[in-house]
Amino acid sequence: MGTDTVRTDAADEAAGRRREQRGWYFYDWACSVYSTSVLTVFLGPYLTSVAEAASDADGYVHPLGIPVRAGSFFAYSVSLSVILAVVVMPLVGAAADRTGRKKPLLAAAAYVGATATVGMFFLDGDRYLLGGLLLVVANAAQSVAMMLYNSYLPQIAPPEERDAVSSRGWAFGYAAGSLVLVLNLVLFTAHDSFGVSESTAVRICLASAGLWWGAFTLVPLRRLRDRRAPEGRATAPGLRQLAATVRDMRRHPLTLAFLLAYLVYNDGIQTVISQASVYGSEELDLGQSTLIGAVLLVQVLAVAGALGMGRLARKYGAKRTILGSLVAWTVTLAAGYFLPAGAPVWFFVLAAGIGLVLGGSQALSRSLFSHLVPPGKEAEYFSAYEMSDRGMSWMGPLLFGLTYQLTGSYRDAIISLVAFFLLGFALLARVPVRRAITAAGNPVPERI
């Protein structure tokens, strides 16, 4: 009788865990449409064109009286949104761990971001300042929400399941991005048939991403559950708690070493994602339909790439698989420098290379970091991770924007990003991940 009860309890626990995992996947399904349709495809070229419409005879706009080349305004706005997220995320993460109530904070961040994205429908004419403001709010809110979402991973998946669960989450996100991009492509290419202008079609695509984000966020909010905060946790609010978090992280130097490596190489990844459409439209003279098709190819192949690299990690370990992906990123990005203008076929080849490594490198980095987080401090530590993921990714856009401002060449801007992958590889190769997991107080998986 006792054995049967134990088996029943274990089965119920496993069923509850799978239900939470399926709900967790759906936040990637909800929010990835923002990353794909808004940040990667439409907003960069469109906001750049709006800024150009508002620029002076020398091609500059003047937000707050500061001269900014119109072609750099989008990159600078991304950097500003990231700096805002850096300030907010540790405070929200500490509050989530202190109270054990992640779900209300996730809801608030998600719906602030979704609302700002819906507001992009009103971005027309020369309203570049409105576009910059909405981008800053939406991108910062997305970073905060993703920090909370990622912090659920070590709570809903035991160590041996995390690579697979993380990879499925990314696959869900890329599948949603693919589906919505198909719909976007139909609307954008046939906008005359729908009786709308090209500008209006773009604004509908932007706003619809916000509606999708808000609607599907309801699924994880129903299925995920809050955990009781550990007894004896510090209750210092605001900046005092942030300072305590920083002090605690210094007690885990190997975790910080991984974060430093991730900060560097992921900065390159995030900048490629956010600036690729600008590079394609401004430097390679490719049309919007070509850019959408290329990003759609990335999304489709990223589903297979995320799942395939998850399988490679089971055989070779997450660290070795990530290192291999950084070599592929370096080769792919270097090849992008030499792409001829007006040649969409080669741009599609480049997109295929990016797609095959994009999802896996991100998914495995997330699951690897989850092993390095001390129990009970998931949101605090994932706030630092999210700084590296989106929060600290201001250096790449800033370097990209500055390089273009100084040289006037997007090719020089794109090749400058190779440094992030080379340095990130060198830093990650030096991290002893098994020792880092043990130092964090977690069991070491057989293959890591």
N, C-alpha and C positions, 0 to 999 in steps of 0.2 A: 504493500500500500504506500509505504513511504517512498519507494523508488518510483512508483507511478506518479505520485504527486510531484516529485522532483522533475520527472520528464515532462509532465504537463506544464509546470511552471517555466521550464526551459523553452518549451515550444511556444508558449504564450509570449515569453520575452523576445524570442526570435521573430515571431509574427509582428509584434509591436515595433521592433527595430526596423523590419523591412517596410512597414507602413510609414514610419518616419522618414526612412531613406527615400521612398518614392515621393513623399511630399517635399523633401529637401531638393530633389532633382528639379522640381517644378519652379523653384526660384531662379535657377539658371535658365530654364525655359522662358520665364517671364522677363528677366532683365537683360538677357543677352541681345535681345532685339534692339535695345538702346545702344549697346556697344557697337553692333553691326550696322544697323540702318542709319543711326544718327551720327555717332562719333567717327565711324570708319568710312561711310559712303557719302552721305548727303551733306552733313553740316559743314565740313571743311571747305569744299568748293563753293557751297552756297553762301556761307558767311563771308568767305573771301570776296565773292562777287558783290555782296552787299557793302562790304567795307570799301571796295574799289569804287562803287557808285558814290560813296560819301567822301572819297579822297580828294585832295587838292591837286593842282596841276603837276606836282612832283610825285604823286602817288602815295602821299602820306595822309593818315587820319590822325586826329589829335584828341584821344580820350584823356580827360583831366588836364588838357594842355600839353600832353607828352607826345612828341612826334613819333609815330609808329608807321612803318611801311605797311600798306594794306595787306600785302601778301604774308606778313608775319603776325597779323592780328589774331588769327585762329590759334596758332601755336602758343602765343603769349597767353591767350585766354585759358587754354588747357593747363599751362603752367600755374596760373593764378588759382584755378580750381583745385589743383593738387596741393598747393600751399595751404589753402583753406582747410582741406581735408586733413592735412597733417596736424593742424591745431585741434580739430574737433574729434578725430577718431580715438586718440588715447583716452580722452575724457569719457566718451560714450562707452568704450570698451571696459574701462574701470567700473563704470556705473552698472554695466550689464553683469559683470562677475560679482560685484558687491551685492546686488539685489537678487541675482538669479533670474531676472525678468528680461530676457533678450527679445522675446517676441513683440512686445509693444514698441520697443526701440526700433526693431526691424521694420515694423509697419510704418512708423513715423518717417523713417529715412526713405523707405521705398516710395511712399505716397508724396513726399516733398519732391523727390526726383521725377516721379511720373507726372506730377502737376506742372513742373517747370518744362518738361518735354512737350506736353500738350500745348503749353503756351507758345512754343515755337511756331505754331500756325500763324501767329501775328507778326512774324519776322519778315517784313517786306520793305520795299523801297530802299531807303538808306538807314534803316534802324540797326546799324551794326552794334551800337551800345546795348540795345535790348537783347540782341543775339548773344553778345559776350556775357551779359548778366545771367541769362537763362542757362547758358552753357556752364558757367561757374557753379550755379546752384545745383543743376542736374548732375554734373560730374562729381561734385563733392558729396551729394546725397547718395549717389551710386557707390562711391567708395565706402562710406559709412555702412550702408546696407550690406555690401559684400563682406566687410569685416565681420559683421554679426553673423551672416550666413555661413562664412567659412568656419567660424568658431564652433559651429554645431558638429563639424566633421568628427573630431575625436570623441564626441558624446554619443553619436549615433552609429559609429562603426568601430569594431574592435581592430587592433593593429593589423591582423592578417587580411582584413577586408578593405582597408582604406585606399590602396592604390586603385582597386576596382571601382569602389564607390565614387571616389573623386573623378576618375576617368568617365564614368557614366554621367556624372553631373555636367562635365564639360561637353560630352556628346549631346546631351539634351539641349544645352544652350546653342550649340552649333546647328542642331537640327531645326530649332525654332528660327534661328537667324536665316537659314536657307529658305524655309517656308515663307517667311515674311518678305525676304528679298525677291522671291519670285513674284509675289503680289505687287511689290514696289516696282519691279521691272515692267510688269504689264501696265500699271498706271502711268509710269513715267514715259514709256515709249509710245503709248497710245493715248496720250493726254488729250489730243485733239478729238479723238473719238468719244471721250468722256465729257467733252465740252469745257475743259479747263486749260489754263495756260501751263507752260512748263514750270514757272515759278510756283503756281498754286499746287501743281502736282507734287513738287518737292515739299512744300509746307504741309500737305496732307500726309505724306510719308513720314515726316518728322513727328507730327502730332499723333498719328496712329501708333507709333512706337510707344508713346506715353500711355495711350489707352490700353495697349496690349500688356505693358508692364504692370499697370494697376490692376487689370482684371485677373491675370494669372497669379499675382501675388497672394490672392485669396486662398489658393490651394496650400502652400506651405504654412500660411497662418492658421489654417484649420488642423493640419496634421502634426506640425512640430510642437513640442511641449517644453515648457520651462523646467529647469532643475533647481532644486533648493540650493541656495548659496552655502558653501562650506561654513561651518561654525568658526567663529573667531577671525573672520576676514576683517581687514581694516575698513573703516567706514569714513575715512577722511574724504571730503568732497573735493571736486574741482582740481586745481593745480597741485594741491598737496597730494592727492591720490596719483596724479600723473607723475610727480616726482618719486613717489614710492614705487610705482611701476618701473620707472627707469632704474632705480637703485636695485630692484629685484632682478631685472634683466642682466645687470652687470655681474650677478652671481652665476650666470650661465654663459660664459664667454664663447663656448662652442656654438651655442644657439645663435649668438650674435654674429659669429663668424659666417654661419650659413646665411643669415639675413643680409650681411654685407655683400656676399657673393650674389644673392638673389636680387638685391637692390640694383646691382650694376647690370647684370645681364637682362633682367626683366625691364629695366629702363629702356634698353634697346628694343625689346619686343613691343612694349606699349607705344613707343614712338613710331615704330614702323606701322603699327595698326592705325594710329591716329593720323599719320601724315602721308600714308601711301596714296590715298585718293588725290591729295593735293599734288603730289609728285607726278601721278599719272596724268592729271588734267593740265597742269601748268608747264611741266617740263617735257612730257612725252606727247602732248597734244592729243590725248585720247578723249573720246566723248563720254558723256555720263553713262550711256548704255553699256559701253565697253567696261567701264569701271564697275558698274553693278554686276555685270556678268563675271568679272574676275573675282570680285569679293564673294559672289555666290559659289564659284568654284572652290575658293578657300574654305567656305563654310562646309560644303559637302565633304571635301577631303579631310577637313579637320575632325569630322565625326569618326571616320575610319582611322585617322592618325591617332586620335586620343585613345580609342579602344586598342589599336595595334600596339602603341607604345606602352599601354598598360600591360599587355601580354609580354612584351619585351622586358618590362620591369620585373615581372614574376620570374623570368629566367636569368636576367643579368643584374637585377637590382635597380632601384630607382636612380641612385646617384650616377651610375655608369650610363644609364639610358639618357639622363638629362645632359651629361657631358657630350654624348654623341649628338644630341639635338643642337647643342651650341656650335659644334663644328658645322653642322648643316646650315644653321642660321648664318654663320660667317660667310660661307661659300655663296649662299643664295643672295645675301645682301650685296656682296662684292659684285656678283654678276649683274645685279640691278643697276649698278652705275653705268654699265656699258650698253644698256638697252637702247636700241635706236628709236627715235621719235616716230610716231605715226605707225607703229608696227604692233598691233594688238596681239598677234600670235605669240610673240616673245613675252609680252606682258602676262599672257595666260600661262605660259610655261613657268614664269617666275611665281605666279600666284599658286600654281600647283605645288611647287617646292615649299612655299610658306605654309600652305594648308596641311601638308603631311607632318610638319614638325610643331605647328602652333599649339594645337590642343593638348598634345602629349606633354610638351615641355611645361605648360602651365599646370595641367592636372597633376603630374608627378611632383612638381615643386610644392604644390599645396599639400599633398598627402605626406611627402617627406617631412615638411615642416611640422605637421600635426604630431609626429613622433617626438619632436623636440620641445613640446610645450609642457611645462609642469602641470600636473592635474589640478583642476579648479581655477586655472588662470587662462582659460582658453581665449576669451574675448580680449583681455588685456594684451596677450601675446599676438593674437591675430590682428590687433590694431597696428602693431609694429609691422607685421607681415603685409598688411594692406597698404601701409605707407610705402613699402618696397614694391608692391604690386601696382597700385595706382597712386598712392599717396606721395611717394618720393619720386615718382616718374615725371618730375618737372625738369630734370637736368637734360634729358633727351630732347623734349620739345624746345627747351631754351637754347640748347646747342644748335638744333636744327634751324630755329628762327634766326639766331645770331649769325650762323654761317650764311644763310640766305641774305640777310641784311647786309653783311659785309662783302659778299661775293656776287650776289644777284643770280646765283646758280643753285638750282635744286639738286643737281647731280653732286655738287660739293657737299650740300647739306646731307644727302642720303648716305654718302660714303663715310661721313664723319661718325656714323653710328656703329661702324664695324668695331671701333675701340671698345664699346660696351660688352660685346660678346667675347672678345679676346681676353679682356681683363676678368670678366665674370667666370670664364672657364678656368683661368689660373687660380682664382680665389676659391671656387668650389672644389677643385681638385685637392686642395690642401685641408679640407674639412674632414676630420675623422668622425663620420656620422654614427658609427656604433658607440663610440665613447660619448658622443654628444647625447644620444638617446638615454644611455645609462645615467649620465649626469643629470638629466632632466627628471629622473625617477620613473621612467617608463620601461616596459619590457621590450627587448630587442627582437624584431622579427627575424625569421630564419634567413630571408633574402631582403637586403636593403641597399 
